[in-house]
Amino acid sequence: MTKKKDTTIDEKLNDLDEQIKAFLDDIEDWKTNSDTTACEETGISGLDDNFGYVRESRYVDKGVTYFIPVNPKPEGEYKLEELVVFANEEDTYHERRKNKLYFKSDTKKVLRITMWIRKVTGNDPSNGVLFSLYREGCRVPVFKRLEQIDPDGFEYSFTYEDTGKLLPGRYFLLIGNMENDLEAKSPLEIMGTQLCYRFRILTEGTYLPKPKVRRVSVSRPDVQETVCGTSGKLDIKVALKGYIEDTYDFCAYCYNTDHQLIGKVETDAKLISKGSNTWLKFSLESAYIWVAGDYSLVFVYNEEPAYVFSFHLSSQAFVQCEVRELQPDSFHYLMVKYCEKKVVWQGRICKLPGMRNIRERFVSLIEETVFDELCRRKGVEITKRNKHFVMIGAESSIQPKVATCLSSMFSLGNIQMDEVDATSLITSKNSLNPYEEVNTLMSNRLDSTIFLKQFSALLSPNGLPVLRKITNALNDQEHSWSLVLCGTESEVEQLFEAVPEWRAYFPEEYWLEFGNYSFSDVLYRLIYQLEKRKYKLSPDAELRLYHATKQSWDNGKLMHWGEKEIIDFVESTLLPVVRKRMMKRVLKSASQDIQALQTLYADDLELSFDGSRMNSFEENMKPLLAMVGLKEVKERLTEHFNLSCLQKMRQQVGLPVGDIGPYHMIFTGNPGTGKTTVAKLIGKIYHSLGILSKGDVVVTDRSHIVGQYLGDTEKNMLDILEKSRGNVLFIDEAYTLYCRKDDRSDYGLRAIEVLLPVLAQKNPDMLVIMAGYEKEMELMMSGNQGLAGRFPHKLHFSDYTVDELFQIGQNLLDKGEYWLPEATEDIFRRLIAEAVANKNALFSNARWVEQVITTGILPAMAKRLMRNCDTLSKEMLRTIEPSDVEEGMFRFINVLADKPQRNPIGFRA
């Protein structure tokens, strides 16, 4: 039985409240009639008619009568553009929470009041500015303070140290003798003759009991047909256990599966007590289209992340939420508590596409940054250590943008960023000082971030001195700077193998891997490109774009799109049709205002995503067809690619698709015949067809696969397969893994056993290419029929002819802007013919030509020119003489005969 409430107690409390109010009114009347009491209590003396504040008057605000200063009409000397009250002297403008100040419960409260003013007359101020701070509900001010403004100033600040009066609650600050700037972004309220700035003082959530969440509901209001496909509101209802005081402040952050911030709400929502629960209701407005999928809603009280509400959005208007309490080391806690306070996180990291992995890595690194910042503020010395980063992924415009955020995100102190192509460091324009550019770069590295791309060029002979100079700079910890390497994982590993000491400067926690665009990324970037051109989508246009994009994504047409494909589609396919349809619609309409010219409707959109994929396929075929020689290889591959493309096109329109079998291949041929190059092109082509999700090439061989001890080989092979997901796995000299039946102890067989299940998968998102000499590969396949059946495509790469080798060398020299006179061409061709006539089984074809040029002919040319370096013209610097070719090729003609024989099948590690 419910106990009946005692009404006599309520009546007595109401009588007592009235008596207290009457008593306070008598006190305030006495203070109003006194000329000096208020001034003396606040420590301000001499307030008379000359100052301009002659009295206090009553002012009613939200039902409460306050005694506020009265001054004559402002003279218009200054206008207040903005005023901010900070919670302490260390807070920055960008870290503040608007109109909310958070304090620790056990520390003295310090208010820092900062205002930005604009002088509108040439006169010096005749009166100071009076600041009066009130707590809502208390009729007299907490403090008054008179400040004189610098007549030449723009920004003005002062601090107020609390003596115990600033309790949690709502406050307002009155500013007298200052005119409101109506042109400012957020002009202040007017209270009598004063400007009024409202804010709240709150206790940090770590010092308050955590509210207990009983249940949560999420819904899309006013949605008739489908929950997904349009932007707009998300209604959230949270049931909290028991009574919640007004000293609590709540907000929420909503993220999708890519950890992209979809929307946030900072609410002063009214708390509704109902039974044993307190209900909190608020609406989260999102400019992003709500897509079907999982979301995480982080629930925060007083800046303390407390819970994450996980929900799945589908066709149903109401969804069930899973409530999980956050721990201080959990991902969502760290992201909201620390990352969301960083300007670069809000403005860039949360908005860029393909960033899921990057956001996860940034959150994992933020704790160390916060700790270092705390130590610096408290004057605690910390070990100085420069932070250097690796960015993994195909080069794009996204990576430099992320690099510019590193300094601010992790408090590196770097002021600027220099984007450097490593090839420019080894191709000096100054012959007298060939390393001038790298010397200048390293000398100016202080407080800079250096973004280094194409760093594989440093592995060439000309790049070794540059590597040494950068290595010396990495060893120097006295100067603050950061180096960011940008390349594929294989390029990074190749660099670290060449310079092992670099690995220590780039720990794995500073490796940032850029992934493919998700469906949400593709959709939002399409909208971004339209908004960039001043278009906005109506709800029906949003819905049409969403469904068309989702269908194409599910059919595999967009799974490997990036920024280039999106821009090409918008510019070449979408906008031309939009312009024509909008033109007809607007000219027929009675309304021809700017909104009609910028709003897109469903009928304006023509959403066919087929053309861009075909264009990408054709573009990636060009380098293959342009390769020297390899006629039979190119014909076979073109037939296979065309068949794959046909099957994809039939699948996209709903026609039956036959099983064309696995795509794995065997490449046979001697070294330098283009096998690795063709494998890289195959990766790009299959990526453009949607068969591979990434399209890079992972190159490996027995030395990287077979281990010394039992179990090592299996682990190595599994690691390699993991790296190869979405890519081409190219196993060079694969026949060395083959173990004869009489030699079961060889570990190479274990690698094949691990590989076989992957080869048996129908769509493994991987293409395996085994390469080696023809006879050895045939012997390997004949000894393992199960393995041979997994490789339906066998391509033989024949040795290059003399003419083809000459053309390869000519192309290489043309690329470097060297010139061969006719006499030099003749001797170059003749010497190639002699080398081909005397070649053995280890002749490395195109690789041999490249070595002859880079380590023979060009050094011989440099040796000749350096004898007379003072009189060199541009023509002399690009002309290769016959003597350069003869000297450079001399040691290559018969050297191959002295090389050791190639490894036999069954070679052991």
N, C-alpha and C positions, 0 to 999 in steps of 0.2 A: 504494500500500500504506500502511495506517495504522501509524504508529510506535507500538510498545508502550510503555506508561507505565513510568517508572523507579520501582519500589516502594521502593528503598533510600532515595531522597530523601525520600519521604513518611514513612518510619520515622524518619529523622533529624530531620525537622521536628517530628514528634509528640514525640520525646524532648526536644527543645529547649523545646517548649511546656510540657511537664510540669515541667521545671527552672525555667522562669520562674514558673509558678504556685506552686511550692514556695517560691521566693524571696520572692514577694509575700506568701504566708501568714506567713513569718517576720517580715517587716516589720510586717504588721498586728498580729501577736501582741505585738510589742514596743510598738507604739503603744497597744494596748488596756491593757497593764500600766502604762503611764505615766499619772500623774494630770493632767499639765498640757500634754503635748506637743500634743495635738489642739487644745486651746484656744489655745495660743500661736500655732500655725500659721495659724489662722483669724482671729487678731486679737481674740479674745474672751477677756477675762480675768475671773477671779473666779468661774468656774463651780464652785460647791461645793454642799454639801447644802442650803443655804438657797435656792439657785436652783431646785433641783428636778431638774437633770440631773446625775446622780451617776456615770454610766458609759455606755459604748457596748456594744452587744451584737451578736451575729451574727444576721443575718436572711437567709434564702434566698428569692430571688425569681427565677423563671424559670431555676433551676439555678445562679444566681450567689449567692455569699455576700457580703453587705454588712455593714459596720459602721455601725449607725445609733444615734442617741441613744436613751436610755431615760429616761423621766420618770415620776413617779407618775401615777396616774389623774387626768385633768383635773378641775379643781374645778367645772366646769360654769358658770363665770362668763360665757363667751361661746360662741356657736355660729356656725360658719362657714356662711353661706348660699351663697356663691359665691366662687370664686377664679379669676382670669384672669392669665395671663402674656402681656404684650405684647412685640412685637419691638423697640419703641423708644418714646420719650416722646410721639410724635405720633400713634400709632395710636389709633383710637377703638374703643369697644366693638362697634359694628355692623360695622366694617371688618375685624375680626379673622377669621382662619380658625381654627376651634376646634382647640386643642391643636397648632397648627402655627405656627412662627415662621420668617419668611423674612428673611434678611439678604443685603446685598450682600457679595461676597467681599472687597472692598477697604476695608471700613469697620469701625470698632470696634463691637462688639456691646454693646448696652445692653438689659438686661431691666428692664421695669417690672412689678412684681408688685403687683396690686391685689386686695383682698379686701373683700367685703361681709359684715359681721358683725351678729349680733343678740345684745344683752345679755339674759341670762336671770336675773341676780341683781342686787341693789343694791350688792354689794360692789365696791370697786375691785380691779383685778387685782393679786394679790400677786406674780406672776411675769410676766416678759416672754414673748414668743413666739419660739421658735428656728426659723429657716428653714435647711434643709440641702438643697443642690442636688447631685444625683448624676447622672453619666452612666451609662447602662445598661452593665453589664459592668465598670465601675471600682468597686472596693470602698470607696474613701474619697470623701468629698464634694469637689466642686469648690470650694464655699465654705460657710461657716456664718455666720449673722448673727442677732444677738439684737435684737429690736425691742420697744419698749414701746408698748402700745396705749392710745390716748386713751380714758379710761373713758366719755366722752360721745359718742364717734365712731360712725359707721355705716360709712363707707368709709375704707379705709386703703391707702396706696400707698408704695412705696419703689423705688429703682432700684439696679441692680447693673451696674457698668461692667466689662466683661470685660478681662482682661489677657492674652488669648491662649489661655485654656483651653477656651473654648466652641467646639469643633469640631462640624461637622454630625453629627447622630446623635440617639438617643433619650435623653431625660432624665426624671427624676422629682424633684419638690420635696416634701420632708417638712416638715410643720408640727407643731410640738409645743406642748402646753399649750393646745390649741384643740379644742373638742368638735364633732363632726360634726352637721350639721343634717339629720336624715333627712327632714324635710318639704321640703327644697330640691328644685329641679327636677333637679339632678344632684349628689347627695351624693358626696363623695370616697371613694376607697378607704381602707382601714385597713392600715397596715404596722407591726406591733408596737403601740407606744403612740402612733404618729404618724399624721397624716392624709397621704395621698399624692396628688399631682397629677402626672399624666404628660403630657408634651408632646414634640414633636420640634423640633430646630433644623435648618433647611435653608437651602441657598443658593438665592437667586433664580434662576429659570430662565435669565435673560439672561446669567448668568455660568457656565453649564454648557453642555457640548456638547449639541446637540439630538439626541434619540434618533431613529434611522432606522426608520420603519415600513415593513415589507415587505408585510404584507397584514392585512386585517381581515375578520371575519365577524360578522354580527348575526343573531340568531334569537329567536323567542318560545318559551320552554320550556313544556312541559306543555300545549300547545294542540293539541287534537285536530281540530276541524272547520275553524276559520278563524283566521287570525292577527289579523285586524282585528275590532273590535267589542267588545273587553273591555279593561279596564285590567290592570295587573300588570307583570310583569318583562320586560325586554329583556336577553338575554345577549349580551355583547360579548367577543370574543376578538381580541387585538391581538398580532401577531408583530413583535417589535423585533429589529433586527439586533445580534448580538453579546451580550456580557455587560453587564447593567445593575446598577449598584451600588445599595445600600440607601439612599443619599443622595438618590435620586430619589423624588418623590412624584407620583402621577398622579390625575387626576380627569377627569370628562367631563360636558358639558352637551348635552342633546338638545333641538333646536328643530324646530317644524313650519314649513310654508311661510309662516305669518303671523309668524314669528320669536317665537312664544310658547314659553316654556320648558315643555317637557313633563315633564322630569325631569332630575335631576343626581345624580351619585354621587361622593363623595369616598372614595377607597378606599385601604386598607392591604393591598390584595390581594397575595397571595404571588406572587412572580415565579418562573416555572418555566423553567429552562434546558433546552433540547432541541435538540441539534445545534448549529448556528450561530446559533440564534434564542433569544430570551428571550420567553416567552409571558406575557401579562398577561390574566387572566380576571376579569371582574366583572359584576355584574348591576345594571341600572338599574331601579329601582322607580318606576312612574308611577301617580299617582292618576287620570290622564286616560285616557279610552278611546283606544286606538290606532286611528286611522282610516287608510283607504287613502290613500296619497299620499307625497310626498317629505319627507325629514327630513334634518337636518344635525346630526351629532354632533361637537362641538368637543372635541378631545383636548388636555388641558393637563398640562404637567409643571412642578412647582415654581412655580405661578402664572403660567406663561408659555404662552399658547395656541400650539400648535405645528401642529396639523393639523385639518382638517375632513373627516369621513367622511360622504359623501353616499350615502344609500340610499333605495330606494323600497319601501314596505311594501304588499304585496298579499296575495293568497290563499296564496302560497307561504310556508312556514315559514322558509326560509333565503333570504337576499337577498344580492346582490352589492353591495359597497361601492366607491365611487370615492374615492381618497385624494388630498387636495390640501393642499400645504404652505401655511400661512398667512404672509402678510407683515404687518409692523407697521401698515400703513395699511389693511388689508383689513377688511371689515365685521364678520366674525365675531370677528376678533382684538380690535377696539375694543369690541365688545359685551361679550365675556367679560372682557377685561382691566380695563375701567373701569366700564361700566354695571352689571355684576352686583355690584359692590361698593357700589352705591347702594341704600339701604333702600327708597326709593320705587320703584325699578325692580323689585326683587324682590317687593314687597308689592302694587303696584298696576299699574304700566305693563305688566308681563308677564302680568297676569291680565285686564285689561279687554278687551272685544271690539271689533272693528272698528279695531284699532290698528296694523295692519301699516305703513301710511305713517308713523304717528307714531313708531313704534320706529325706522324707518329714519332719520327726521329727527333724532331724539334721538342716535342713534349718530354721525351726521355732525357734530353739535355738541359731542360730548363731549371731543374733543381740546383745543379751546380752553379748556374748563372745567378740565381737568386741568393744563394749562400755567399758567393763572391761579392755581390752588391752589398749585402748586409755587412760583411767584414770591412769593406771600404768605407761605408757610412760610419761605422763604429771605430774606425782608425786601427783595425787589426790588420797586420801585415799578412799577405797571402803569397804563396809561391807563384812567381810570374811564369806563365807558360803560354806561348803563342798557340793559337788554334788554327790548324790547317784542315781543309775539307776536300773530299773527293765527290764529284757529281757523276753518277753513273747513268748513262742513257744516251740515245742519239741526240746530236746537237740540235738545239731549238732555241727560240727566243725566250722561253720560260726560264732557262737556267741562269742567264745573266741577271734577270729580275730577282730571282731568289738570292743570288750572290750579293746583291745590294742590300738585302735584308739581314745578312748574317751579323754585321757589326752591331746594329741596333738590337737585334733579337738576343744576342749573347754578350752584350756590353763589351765588345772588343776594343772600342775606342778608336776604330778606324774611320777616318774622315771621308776618304774618297775610294773609288774603285777604278782600276785600270783593266780594261779588257784587252788581252794580248793574244795574238796568234803566234804560236811558237815558231812557225816557219819564218816569220819576220825577224826572229832573233838570230837565225843562222844564214840569212841571205842579206848580208850587210851591203849598204850602198857606199860605204866608206872603205876602200881597199887598204888604206893606211891604218885604220882602226876597225877591223872587222867585227869586233865585239862591243862597239860603241853603244848600241841600243840596249843590250843586256846590262852593261855597266851602268848606264843611266837609270834603267829600270830598278836595279838593285840599290842604287844610291838613293833613289827617291821613294823607296818602299816604306819609309817610316809612316806609321799611322794610315796605311793603305791596305786595301784588299786587292790582290792581283788575281784576276780570272784568266787562267791559262788554258787555251784550247789548242787542238792539233799538236799535243805535246809529244806524240810519237815521232815527230820530226827530229826531236832531240836525240834519238837513238842512232842517228846517222853519224858518220865520222865527224862531220862539221858541227854536230850538236854536242859532242862530248865536252868541249871547253865550256859551253853554255851550262851544261848540267853541273859541272864543277863549281861554277860561280853561284848557281842557285843553291847548291848543296852547302856552300860556305855561308850563305845567307840564312839557310834553315838552321845551321848550327849556332847562329848568333841569337841568343835569347834576350839580349839587352834592348833590342829595338822591337817595338810593337808593330806587327804586321801579320797578314794572313795570306796564304797561298791556296787557291781553289783550282784543282785539276778537273777538267771536264772531258770525259771520254767514255768509251764502252768499258765494261769490266775487263775484257781481254786486253785492251790497250793499257789499262792501269796495271794489271798483273805483269804484262811484258815490261813496263817501265820499272816496276819494283824488282823484277828479276835482274834487270840490267843495273839498277842502283839499289841494292838491298837496304842500305841505311835509310832510304827515304821512308820505308814502311813504318818505322817508329814514329815519324812525324805525322802520319796519317792513320791514326787508330781507327778501327772499324766503326766505332760509335760516331765518327765524323764522316762516314760514307753516306751520301744522300742518293737514294735510287729513285729515279723518275719513272713512273709507270705509264701505262696506256690510259687514254681517256675512258672514263666510265660512261654509262648511258646518260647520267645526270650531267656530266661534263660536256658531252656533245650537245645536249639540249640547251644548257645554259649558255654555252659559247655561241650557239646559233642566235639566241636571243640577244646576247651581248653585241654581236656584230650588227644586228638590226638596230639596237638602241644607240650604238656608236654612230649610226647614220641618221639619228633623230627620229626613228620609227618606234612606235609602241604598239603592243598587241592588245586587241580587245579580248574579252573572255572567250568568245567563240573561236578567235584566231589562236589563242593559247591552246585550247582544247584540240583543235585540228593539228597544230604543230606537234603537240604531245603524242597523239595517237599515230600520226604518220612516222614520226621519229622512232617511236617504240616498236612499231611493226617492222621497220627497216632494221632496227637494232636486233630484234629477235630473229630476223632472217639472215643475220650475219653481214649485212651490207656496211654497217657503220662501226663494227667492233674494233677496227684498227684506224679509225680516223684520228687525225691530229689537227692542229691549228691551220695548217696549209690546206687540207681538204675542206675544212669548214669555210674558210675565206673564199676558196675557189667556188664552192657550191653557192654561197650567198651572192657573190659577184657575177658569176657566169650563168647560174640557173635561176636563182630565186628573184633577185632584184629586177632583171629585165621584164619578167612577167608581172611582178608587183607594180611596176611603174605603168605598164600598159593598162592593167585592170583598174588601178586607182584613178588613172586619168579619165577613163570612161565613166567611172562611178561618180567622181567629184564633179565633172562638167555637167552631168545630168542632174545633179542634186542642187537643191536651193541653198544649201549650206556650203559655203566655200571658205570657211575660216581656217586658221592654222591647225586646229585640232583635226579637221577633216583631211588635211594634207599629211598628217603625221600618224594617224591611227590606221592600223591594218586590221581588216576583218577576214573571216574565214575564206570568203570567196576571192580574196586578193591573192591567196597563196597557192602556188603550184609546187607540190612537194614530191619530186621524183629524184631519188637518190642514186640512180643507176649510173649516170654519166661520169661522175667523179671517180668511181672505182675503176672504170674502163680506162680513163685517162691516166690514172696512176699505174695501171698494168702496162700500158703502152710506153709510158716514160721509163719504166724500169727495164723494159725489153731493149731499149736503144743501146745501153752500154754493152749488153751481151752481143748484139748483132754487130757492134762496131769493133769487136775484138779481132785482132789479126789472126788469120788462119782458122783452124778448128771448124771447118766447113761441116763435116759429118756431125760433130757434137752439137753445133748450133741448129742443124736441121732436126735432129732427134728431140732436142729440148723444146724447140718451137712447136713441134707436133704435140708433145706432151702438155705444154702450157696451154695451147689452144683447146685441147680436150678438157683440161681442168677448168678453163674459163667457161667453156660451153656448159659444163655440168653445173657450175655456179649460177649461170644465167637461167638455166632451166629450173633450178631449185628455187630461185627468187620469184619466178612467176607461177610456181606450184605444179610444174610438170614433173613426171617421175624421173628419178636420177639413178642410173646404173652405178654399180660399185666398180670404180676404176682401179681398185686395189691400193696397196700402200704406195707411198711416194719415195721410199728409201732407194738409194742408188749405190752402185759400185763404179768408182773411177779408176781406170788403169792407165799407166803411162809413166814415162821417165820424169825426173825432176824438171821443174821450170816450164811445163807445158800448159800451165793455166788452170790446174785443177782447183787450187785454193781460191783463185780469183772468180772462177765460174761458180764455186760453192757460195761465195758471198753474194753474187748476183742472184742466184737461185733463192737465197733467203729473202731478198727484197721483193722478188717477183711473187713468191708464194705469200708473202705478207700482203702484197697488193691484192691478191686473190682471196684473202681472208682465210687461207689455209694455215698460216703461222701467225701467232698473235704478236710477235716481235720482229722476227726476220733477221736477227744478227747471226753471226757464226761463232761457234765455240770450237776452237782448234785444239786438238790434243793428240797424244801418241802414247806409246807404251811406257815411256819414262814417267809420265804423269799419272798413269793408270795402275801399273803393277807395283805393289808394295814389297817390302822386305820380309814382313812377318805375316803370319796367318791372320786373315781378316782385314788386312790393310787394303788389299785390292778391291774387295767388295765395297768398303767404305769409300774409297777413292772414286770408284765407278758411280756409286750412288750420288756423290757430291757433284760429279760432272753432269750426270743426267738432270739433276735439279737445276743446275745453271743453264742447261740446254732447253728448258721448257720454253716453248714459243719460238725456238731458234733452230738453226742447222747445227747438228753435231758432226764435225768433220774429224774423222780418225785417220791420221796420216800413218803410213806404213802399218796398216791394220794387220797385215799378214804376220807380223811379229807376235801377235796375240795367239796365233794358232799353235796348238800343241799336238804333236804327233801322238798316235795311239800308244806308242811305247814310251811316252814321256809324260805321264799323268801328274808328275810333281810340279810342272810349270804352272805358275799362278795366272798366266794369261788366260787360261781356260775359265777361271773364275769370273773374269771380266765379261767374257762372252755369255756366260750363264746369267749374269745380272742384266745384260743388255737384251737377251732374248724376250723376256716378258714385255718390254717396251716395244720391241719390233712387232710383237703379236697384237698390240692394241690397234684398233681400227682408226681412231683419230687421236693420236697421242700428243698433238700440238708440238710435234718435233719431227724433223727430217734427219735421218742418219745417213751419212755418206762415208763409206769406207774407201780409202785410197791406197794405192801401192803399185808395185811393178806387176806387169800383166801375168807372167808365169806364176809368180808367188801367190797372187790373188786367186788365180784359177785353181791352184793346188789347195789353197785354204778352203775354198768353196766346195771343191769336190770331196774333201774330207769331212764336211759337215753339211749334209743335205738340208737339215732343218734351218740352218743359217742361210744357205743359198736361196731358199724359197722366200725369204723375207726381203730380198733385193731384186725386184722385177726389172729394174732399169740398170743396164750395164753400158757404160760409155768408155770408149778408148780414146785417149788423147795422144795423137801421133806427134813425133818430134817435128819441130819447125824446120821448114826448108831454109836455104840460104837467103832467099828473097824475103821470107817472112821475118827471119831474125834481123836482117838489115832494116826492115820497116819498123820493127819494135824498137831498135836502137834509134832510128830517126825520130820516132814519136817521142821517145824519152828526151832526146836533145832538143827537139822543138818545144817541148813543155818548159824546159829550162832556158829557152831563148838563146840556144847556141846555133851556130851556122856552120855547115860543112861545105866548103868549096867543092867544085866538081872533082878536082884531083884528090881531095881527101875522101870523098864518097867512093871513088874507085878503089883506093887502097883499103878503106874500111870494108867494102864488100869483098875484096880479094882475101883479106885476112880472115873474115868470117868463113869464107868458103874453105880455106885451109883448115880452120878449126873443126868444121863439120866433117871434112874428109878424114881427119885423124881422131874423131871423137870415139869414146868408149861408152860402156853402158851407164856410166855415171855422169855423162855430159848433161849440164843443167839448163840447156836451152835458153829461154828468155832470162832466167836468173843469171846465167853466165854473161849474157850481153849487158845486163844492168851492172854486174860486178866489174866488167871490163871498163865500162864508162865511168862509174863512180870512183873506183879505186885504181884505175889505170890511166885512161885517157885524160880525164879532168886533172888529176894530180900532175901528169906530165905537162899539160897545158899551163898549169899554175907555176910549175918549176921554170918553164921557158919565159913566161911573162915577168916573173919576179926578178929576173936578171936585169930588166930595164923598166922598173915599175914607175919611174918618174915621167915617162912620155907615153903612157897608155891612153888610147882613144877608146870610145865606146865600141867601135867596130872591131878593134883588136881584142877587146874583152869578150866578144861573142864568137870569134872566128877560131875554129879548130884546124890546125895545120896538119899536113900529112905526117910530119915528124912526131906530133903528139900521139897519133894513132899507132904508129909503128912502135914507139917506145912503150906506150901504155899496154899494147896487146902482146908484146914480146914474151912476157912471162906466163901468158895464158895458153900459148899454142900447144905445148906438149906436156903441160903440168898434170893433166888429168891421168896420165898413165901411171903416175907415182902414187895416186890416191889408194887407200885401202879398199878392199872389196866391201860391198854392202852387206848388211846384217842378214844372215840366213834366217829361214823360218824357224821359230822356236828359240830365238835369241832371248837370253835371260837377263833380268835386271841385276 
